Amino acid sequence: MPASSLPPPSKKRRVNPDEDLVKRLETQITDAAMNDGSLNPLLDLLNLAQRTSDAANLSKIIYSLYRVFVVIICSDRLAPGGGDAAKQVRKWIWGRLDAFVHLLVGLLQDEEPALRKSALDILLSLLRHLSSSLSKNSSDGRPQFHDSHFKHIVRGLLICPPSPRSSSDITSEGKLMLDVRDHFVATWLNVYDDIRWCFLREASSVLSRFPAAEYPNLAANLLSLVDRLKTFPTEASELNAWWISELGEKPVTHRSEKSAAEDEDLAISDAEDEDDWRKFFDEQPKAKDAKRTTDIKGRVHQLSFHQSLHSLKAHRAVFTRMWLSLLPRLSFDTSATSRSLTIRALNIMHRGILPHLTRPILVMDWISACVDTGGTVGLLALNALFILMKDYNLDYPQFYTRLYAFLDNNVLHLKHRARFFRLTELFLSSTHLPAVLLASFVKRLSRLSLSAPPAAIIMIIPFTYNILKRHPALMKMIHRADDDSEPFNDTYIADEVNPNVTNAIDSSIWELLSHRKHYDAAVSTLARIFEEAFTKPGYSMEDFLDHTYGTLLETEFQRKIKREPALATELVQDLFPSRTDPASETDKGIMNDNRDVISELWAFD
């Protein structure tokens, strides 16, 4: 190597004495593991990690411990077998490994982001090495997964114990760190099928063992992880990514003698019917059906661990069990936190939960309870309830009665007002609904528009127009001519909870007609559509759902005035005439600039 042209440094780099000690201990432990020597320096290195408070030094020590334990695991020092002395050594090593794992689990809540990420990476990497060693030394030759180590990882993600560093002053209160959550979801949960299956299974166990009263953030931590699960498999062929490579091998299926005999008889019958002309007209199996046959056959509870990982039904089973355990925890009480968690679950219910459940009807009771809660929670639960009725044949006779109950003064002021109108338009889109029922919804919305903000009225008018256009039997509600000699009597019963007996069909939507004189130009212009012929095919509700006071004002500010309005004003020279000045001086246009107008306004003598 050629000599450097740079001048020699004036000062030598200061070497941390602990850094030299770490390197020396790591070398000793590595040599001992390779040569079957004493591993006592492992305890010194572990004690050094537990009493180190500096983040940079601690990072070096935990990576040194990681490399040491990988060498120990790969050298089969933890493999079963041997005499009593070997068992005692193995027990001692497991104790040191457990202490190291507890240290890493605590570092998931550390105040230093680099330590949190490093701890999670080391924990998952140790899982891979431990599982591979377990598979190599398995007595039956089947791939294995180190469950006990993975349980520590799951509890660290859900229970979130505090960091062991004495200098750490962060108070997370058992809440999962956002960077740890995102790193785990992006790197493992959304990528590897074995990690996802085992995590969902262990999460259900954690929910059953740790009560909500003692661990209030457990449900929130789990929900923050599973609501970001975007890659749940829908076909057996999608089960193809494995963190533990040994688990990627196809499992051996043990067939019974009965099934083998049935297959043999079927093969004989196929050989006899080989020349049957009717087989020419038989339909060939579709490619989509052929993919489904690649799934592991058999009942889920009878499958082995390895078979379950390759079975789509088993993945759906652990997914269902986890959500059935989590949903009651979300609505544990009536606090604002519980309400927000319930809303988050309902937001993904229709697209991220129901399609992957083994039997979506199992969440019917929880969704029905959310509907009965009312407010925003009940509003969002209506969507999931409607999907259960439409796609999974749920019988819920009181659905439209519950929907009608949501039409109150608050619904037009909610944050989810636009979503409510989207859902209501979907619920009332069927042409088989009775006109009496639809008339009640139209009339209730018309009555609510009298006290609604302009943005809500702009949604109600096209919504009503579309219903009237789709159901001509309701047209008489806008073409009813009353006798002017008699006082007006509205037959609509506003206090009736049953939309089938409100007498709305005999009433009219005079409330919408009154908006022709509304102070907002957009509302008054839109309300005149009921005076015109119904030749328009219908309005797209998406064009009216995002209006607010801000958008209405912005529209008015950007409106181009084609012609200036005519104004007639008189120029007044003195807006605040003096008390002492005679009226003639004001008429003459004399300006008195030396007086204090404000003081005169506050003189009450």
DAHUSUL-V167641 format. One record per residue. N is the residue number from 1. SS is DSSP state (H for helix, E for strand, C for the rest). PHI is phi in radians with two decimals (999 if undefined). PSI is psi as a letter, one per 30 degrees, with the letter a starting at -180 (999 if undefined). Layout:
{{N/SS/PHI/PSI} {N/SS/PHI/PSI}}
This chain:
{{1/C/999/k} {2/C/-1.15/l} {3/C/-1.18/k} {4/C/-1.26/k} {5/C/-1.45/f} {6/C/-1.40/k} {7/C/-1.17/l} {8/C/-1.13/k} {9/C/-1.10/k} {10/C/-1.28/f} {11/C/-2.22/k} {12/C/-1.41/k} {13/C/-1.15/k} {14/C/-1.27/k} {15/C/-1.74/k} {16/C/-1.22/k} {17/H/-1.05/e} {18/H/-1.14/e} {19/H/-1.14/e} {20/H/-1.14/e} {21/H/-1.13/e} {22/H/-1.09/e} {23/H/-1.10/e} {24/H/-1.15/e} {25/H/-1.15/e} {26/H/-1.09/e} {27/H/-1.13/e} {28/H/-1.12/e} {29/H/-1.19/e} {30/H/-1.11/e} {31/H/-1.12/e} {32/H/-1.15/e} {33/H/-1.18/e} {34/H/-1.32/f} {35/C/-1.91/g} {36/C/1.02/h} {37/C/-1.76/a} {38/C/-1.37/k} {39/C/-1.86/g} {40/C/-1.06/e} {41/H/-1.05/f} {42/H/-1.10/e} {43/H/-1.16/e} {44/H/-1.13/e} {45/H/-1.17/e} {46/H/-1.20/e} {47/H/-1.12/e} {48/H/-1.12/e} {49/H/-1.18/e} {50/H/-1.30/f} {51/H/-1.81/f} {52/C/-1.41/k} {53/C/-1.86/f} {54/C/-1.31/k} {55/H/-1.17/e} {56/H/-1.13/e} {57/H/-1.17/e} {58/H/-1.12/e} {59/H/-1.08/e} {60/H/-1.16/e} {61/H/-1.22/e} {62/H/-1.20/e} {63/H/-1.23/e} {64/H/-1.14/e} {65/H/-1.10/e} {66/H/-1.06/e} {67/H/-1.12/e} {68/H/-1.14/e} {69/H/-1.20/e} {70/H/-1.11/e} {71/H/-1.12/e} {72/H/-1.13/e} {73/H/-1.17/e} {74/H/-1.23/f} {75/C/-1.53/g} {76/C/1.08/h} {77/C/-1.27/f} {78/C/-1.78/g} {79/C/-1.27/k} {80/C/-1.17/l} {81/C/1.99/l} {82/C/1.62/l} {83/C/-1.50/a} {84/H/-1.13/e} {85/H/-1.14/e} {86/H/-1.13/e} {87/H/-1.18/e} {88/H/-1.13/e} {89/H/-1.13/e} {90/H/-1.12/e} {91/H/-1.13/e} {92/H/-1.15/e} {93/H/-1.14/e} {94/H/-1.08/e} {95/H/-1.11/e} {96/H/-1.20/e} {97/H/-1.16/e} {98/H/-1.10/e} {99/H/-1.13/e} {100/H/-1.15/e} {101/H/-1.15/e} {102/H/-1.10/e} {103/H/-1.10/e} {104/H/-1.18/e} {105/H/-1.10/e} {106/H/-1.17/e} {107/H/-1.19/f} {108/C/-1.12/f} {109/C/-1.93/g} {110/C/-1.26/l} {111/C/-1.35/f} {112/C/-1.63/j} {113/H/-1.05/e} {114/H/-1.12/e} {115/H/-1.18/e} {116/H/-1.10/e} {117/H/-1.16/e} {118/H/-1.11/e} {119/H/-1.08/e} {120/H/-1.17/e} {121/H/-1.09/e} {122/H/-1.18/e} {123/H/-1.07/e} {124/H/-1.26/e} {125/H/-1.20/e} {126/H/-1.08/e} {127/H/-1.04/e} {128/H/-1.11/e} {129/H/-1.20/e} {130/H/-1.14/e} {131/H/-1.18/e} {132/H/-1.12/e} {133/H/-1.15/e} {134/H/-1.14/e} {135/H/-1.18/e} {136/H/-1.15/e} {137/C/-1.75/g} {138/C/-1.23/k} {139/C/-1.27/e} {140/C/-1.67/f} {141/C/1.37/g} {142/C/-1.50/k} {143/C/-1.11/k} {144/C/-2.14/l} {145/C/-2.25/k} {146/C/-1.38/j} {147/H/-1.16/e} {148/H/-1.09/e} {149/H/-1.21/e} {150/H/-1.20/f} {151/H/-1.11/e} {152/H/-1.10/e} {153/H/-1.15/e} {154/H/-1.13/e} {155/H/-1.17/e} {156/H/-1.15/e} {157/H/-1.38/f} {158/H/-1.78/e} {159/C/-1.45/e} {160/C/1.01/i} {161/C/-1.18/l} {162/C/-1.23/l} {163/C/-1.24/k} {164/C/-1.37/f} {165/C/-1.19/k} {166/C/-1.17/f} {167/C/-1.48/f} {168/C/-1.39/j} {169/C/-1.94/g} {170/C/-1.37/k} {171/C/-2.08/j} {172/C/-1.55/f} {173/C/0.98/h} {174/C/1.31/g} {175/C/-1.69/k} {176/C/-1.21/k} {177/C/-1.16/k} {178/H/-1.15/e} {179/H/-1.22/e} {180/H/-1.15/e} {181/H/-1.06/e} {182/H/-1.14/e} {183/H/-1.17/e} {184/H/-1.17/e} {185/H/-1.18/e} {186/H/-1.26/e} {187/H/-1.65/e} {188/H/-2.21/e} {189/H/-1.11/e} {190/C/-1.58/g} {191/C/-2.06/e} {192/C/-1.80/k} {193/H/-1.22/e} {194/H/-1.21/e} {195/H/-1.13/e} {196/H/-1.12/e} {197/H/-1.10/e} {198/H/-1.19/e} {199/H/-1.16/e} {200/H/-1.12/e} {201/H/-1.17/e} {202/H/-1.25/e} {203/H/-1.09/e} {204/H/-1.10/e} {205/H/-1.16/e} {206/H/-1.13/e} {207/H/-1.10/e} {208/H/-1.36/f} {209/H/-1.62/f} {210/C/-1.90/j} {211/C/-1.20/l} {212/C/-1.20/e} {213/C/-1.17/e} {214/C/-1.56/f} {215/C/-2.24/i} {216/C/-1.19/f} {217/C/-1.67/g} {218/H/-1.09/e} {219/H/-1.13/e} {220/H/-1.15/e} {221/H/-1.13/e} {222/H/-1.17/e} {223/H/-1.12/e} {224/H/-1.14/f} {225/H/-1.53/e} {226/H/-1.35/f} {227/C/-1.32/f} {228/C/-1.77/g} {229/C/-1.39/j} {230/C/-1.93/f} {231/C/-2.10/h} {232/C/-1.18/k} {233/C/-1.20/k} {234/C/-1.98/f} {235/C/-2.39/l} {236/H/-1.12/f} {237/H/-1.20/f} {238/H/-1.43/f} {239/C/-1.50/i} {240/C/-2.49/g} {241/C/-2.14/k} {242/C/-2.39/k} {243/C/-1.27/e} {244/C/-1.64/j} {245/H/-1.05/e} {246/H/-1.12/f} {247/H/-1.32/f} {248/H/-1.32/f} {249/C/-1.22/k} {250/C/-1.15/k} {251/C/-1.26/l} {252/C/-1.45/k} {253/C/-1.74/k} {254/C/-1.67/j} {255/C/-1.62/k} {256/C/-1.39/l} {257/H/-1.14/e} {258/H/-1.16/e} {259/H/-1.17/e} {260/H/-1.14/e} {261/H/-1.16/e} {262/H/-1.13/e} {263/H/-1.15/e} {264/H/-1.16/e} {265/H/-1.11/e} {266/H/-1.15/e} {267/H/-1.16/e} {268/H/-1.16/e} {269/H/-1.18/e} {270/H/-1.17/e} {271/H/-1.18/e} {272/H/-1.25/e} {273/C/-1.67/g} {274/C/-1.13/e} {275/C/-1.71/g} {276/C/-1.23/k} {277/H/-1.19/f} {278/H/-1.24/f} {279/H/-1.19/f} {280/H/-1.14/f} {281/H/-1.65/f} {282/C/-1.26/k} {283/C/-1.36/k} {284/C/-1.35/k} {285/C/-1.09/k} {286/C/-1.30/l} {287/H/-1.11/e} {288/H/-1.14/e} {289/H/-1.23/e} {290/H/-1.15/e} {291/H/-1.18/e} {292/H/-1.16/f} {293/C/-1.26/f} {294/C/-1.35/f} {295/C/-1.27/l} {296/C/-1.20/k} {297/C/-1.58/l} {298/C/2.07/l} {299/C/-1.25/k} {300/H/-1.10/e} {301/H/-1.26/f} {302/H/-1.72/f} {303/C/-1.43/k} {304/C/-1.33/l} {305/H/-1.05/e} {306/H/-1.13/e} {307/H/-1.18/e} {308/H/-1.13/e} {309/H/-1.13/f} {310/C/-1.76/g} {311/C/-1.92/k} {312/H/-1.15/e} {313/H/-1.12/e} {314/H/-1.21/e} {315/H/-1.13/e} {316/H/-1.18/e} {317/H/-1.19/e} {318/H/-1.22/e} {319/H/-1.12/e} {320/H/-1.16/e} {321/H/-1.10/e} {322/H/-1.12/e} {323/H/-1.22/e} {324/H/-1.17/f} {325/H/-1.45/e} {326/H/-1.44/e} {327/H/-1.01/e} {328/H/-1.10/f} {329/H/-1.26/f} {330/H/-1.18/e} {331/C/-1.82/h} {332/C/-1.10/e} {333/C/-2.51/a} {334/C/-1.82/g} {335/C/-1.28/l} {336/H/-1.16/e} {337/H/-1.14/e} {338/H/-1.09/e} {339/H/-1.15/e} {340/H/-1.18/e} {341/H/-1.16/e} {342/H/-1.11/e} {343/H/-1.12/e} {344/H/-1.11/e} {345/H/-1.18/e} {346/H/-1.21/f} {347/H/-1.13/f} {348/C/-1.88/g} {349/H/-1.08/e} {350/H/-1.31/f} {351/H/-1.99/f} {352/H/-2.00/f} {353/H/-2.12/e} {354/H/-0.99/e} {355/H/-1.13/f} {356/H/-1.88/g} {357/C/-1.37/k} {358/C/-1.15/e} {359/C/-2.42/j} {360/H/-1.03/f} {361/H/-1.17/f} {362/H/-1.18/f} {363/H/-1.62/g} {364/H/-1.08/e} {365/H/-1.12/e} {366/H/-1.17/e} {367/H/-1.18/e} {368/H/-1.11/e} {369/H/-1.13/e} {370/H/-1.17/e} {371/H/-1.09/e} {372/H/-1.19/f} {373/H/-1.13/e} {374/C/1.39/a} {375/H/1.17/a} {376/H/-1.15/e} {377/H/-1.08/e} {378/H/-1.12/e} {379/H/-1.10/e} {380/H/-1.28/e} {381/H/-1.21/f} {382/H/-1.06/e} {383/H/-1.11/e} {384/H/-1.12/e} {385/H/-1.13/e} {386/H/-1.15/e} {387/H/-1.15/e} {388/H/-1.09/e} {389/H/-1.25/e} {390/H/-1.39/e} {391/H/-1.75/f} {392/H/-2.17/g} {393/C/1.03/h} {394/C/-1.32/k} {395/C/-1.66/j} {396/C/-2.38/i} {397/C/-1.10/f} {398/C/-1.60/g} {399/H/-1.11/e} {400/H/-1.27/f} {401/H/-1.17/e} {402/H/-1.17/e} {403/H/-1.12/e} {404/H/-1.14/e} {405/H/-1.22/f} {406/C/-1.33/f} {407/C/-1.45/i} {408/C/-2.26/a} {409/C/-1.16/f} {410/C/-1.45/f} {411/H/-1.14/f} {412/H/-1.48/g} {413/H/-2.10/g} {414/C/-1.33/l} {415/C/-1.16/e} {416/C/-1.66/h} {417/H/-1.08/e} {418/H/-1.12/e} {419/H/-1.16/e} {420/H/-1.08/e} {421/H/-1.21/e} {422/H/-1.07/e} {423/H/-1.19/e} {424/H/-1.12/e} {425/H/-1.09/e} {426/H/-1.19/e} {427/H/-1.14/e} {428/C/-1.74/g} {429/C/-1.41/f} {430/C/-1.21/k} {431/C/-1.42/f} {432/C/-1.64/f} {433/C/-1.28/k} {434/C/-1.17/k} {435/H/-1.14/e} {436/H/-1.10/e} {437/H/-1.16/e} {438/H/-1.14/e} {439/H/-1.09/e} {440/H/-1.14/e} {441/H/-1.17/e} {442/H/-1.11/e} {443/H/-1.18/e} {444/H/-1.13/e} {445/H/-1.15/e} {446/H/-1.12/e} {447/H/-1.19/e} {448/H/-1.19/f} {449/H/-1.15/f} {450/H/-1.13/f} {451/H/-2.04/g} {452/C/-1.62/l} {453/C/-1.22/l} {454/H/-1.01/e} {455/H/-1.11/e} {456/H/-1.26/e} {457/H/-1.11/e} {458/H/-1.13/f} {459/H/-1.42/e} {460/H/-1.18/e} {461/H/-1.11/e} {462/H/-1.17/e} {463/H/-1.08/e} {464/H/-1.15/e} {465/H/-1.03/e} {466/H/-1.13/e} {467/H/-1.18/e} {468/H/-1.13/e} {469/H/-1.18/e} {470/H/-1.37/f} {471/C/-2.21/i} {472/H/-1.08/f} {473/H/-1.14/f} {474/H/-1.60/f} {475/H/-1.12/f} {476/H/-1.21/f} {477/H/-1.26/f} {478/C/-1.93/f} {479/C/-2.02/g} {480/C/-1.44/k} {481/C/-1.82/j} {482/C/-1.61/l} {483/C/-1.31/k} {484/C/-1.19/f} {485/C/-1.31/f} {486/C/-1.86/k} {487/C/-1.16/k} {488/C/-1.26/k} {489/C/-2.29/j} {490/C/-1.42/k} {491/C/-1.40/f} {492/C/-1.23/k} {493/C/-1.71/j} {494/C/-1.26/f} {495/C/-1.54/f} {496/C/-1.31/k} {497/C/-1.52/f} {498/C/-1.59/j} {499/H/-1.20/f} {500/H/-1.51/f} {501/H/-2.28/h} {502/C/-1.59/f} {503/C/1.06/g} {504/H/-1.22/f} {505/H/-1.16/f} {506/H/-1.64/g} {507/C/-1.76/a} {508/C/-2.52/l} {509/C/-1.77/h} {510/H/-1.13/f} {511/H/-1.09/e} {512/H/-1.23/e} {513/H/-1.15/e} {514/H/-1.18/f} {515/H/-1.32/f} {516/H/-1.12/f} {517/H/-1.81/g} {518/C/-1.18/k} {519/C/-1.23/f} {520/C/-1.57/k} {521/H/-1.13/e} {522/H/-1.13/e} {523/H/-1.22/e} {524/H/-1.12/e} {525/H/-1.22/e} {526/H/-1.23/e} {527/H/-1.21/f} {528/H/-1.40/f} {529/H/-1.19/f} {530/H/-1.34/f} {531/H/-1.54/f} {532/C/-1.74/l} {533/C/-1.21/k} {534/C/-1.43/i} {535/C/-1.69/f} {536/C/-1.27/k} {537/C/-1.09/f} {538/C/2.59/l} {539/C/-1.67/k} {540/C/-1.51/j} {541/H/-1.11/f} {542/H/-1.10/f} {543/H/-1.37/f} {544/C/-2.16/f} {545/C/-1.51/f} {546/C/-1.81/g} {547/C/-1.40/k} {548/C/-2.42/l} {549/H/-1.05/e} {550/H/-1.13/e} {551/H/-1.20/e} {552/H/-1.16/e} {553/H/-1.15/e} {554/H/-1.11/e} {555/H/-1.11/e} {556/H/-1.20/e} {557/H/-1.18/e} {558/H/-1.60/f} {559/C/-1.18/k} {560/C/-1.55/k} {561/C/-1.50/j} {562/C/-1.26/e} {563/C/-2.40/k} {564/C/-1.14/k} {565/C/-1.21/k} {566/C/-1.35/k} {567/C/-2.22/k} {568/C/-2.21/j} {569/C/-2.26/l} {570/C/-1.91/k} {571/C/-1.35/j} {572/C/-1.81/k} {573/C/-1.37/e} {574/C/-2.25/j} {575/C/-1.27/f} {576/C/-2.12/i} {577/C/-1.16/k} {578/C/-1.28/k} {579/C/-1.21/e} {580/C/-1.52/f} {581/C/-1.26/k} {582/C/-1.22/l} {583/H/-1.13/f} {584/H/-1.17/e} {585/H/-1.21/e} {586/H/-1.18/e} {587/H/-1.14/e} {588/C/-1.37/f} {589/C/1.48/g} {590/C/-1.39/k} {591/C/-1.69/k} {592/C/-1.87/j} {593/C/-1.51/f} {594/C/-1.65/g} {595/C/-1.70/l} {596/C/-1.70/j} {597/H/-1.19/e} {598/H/-1.14/e} {599/H/-1.13/e} {600/H/-1.17/e} {601/H/-1.18/f} {602/C/-1.73/g} {603/C/-1.68/j} {604/C/-1.92/h} {605/C/-1.55/999}}
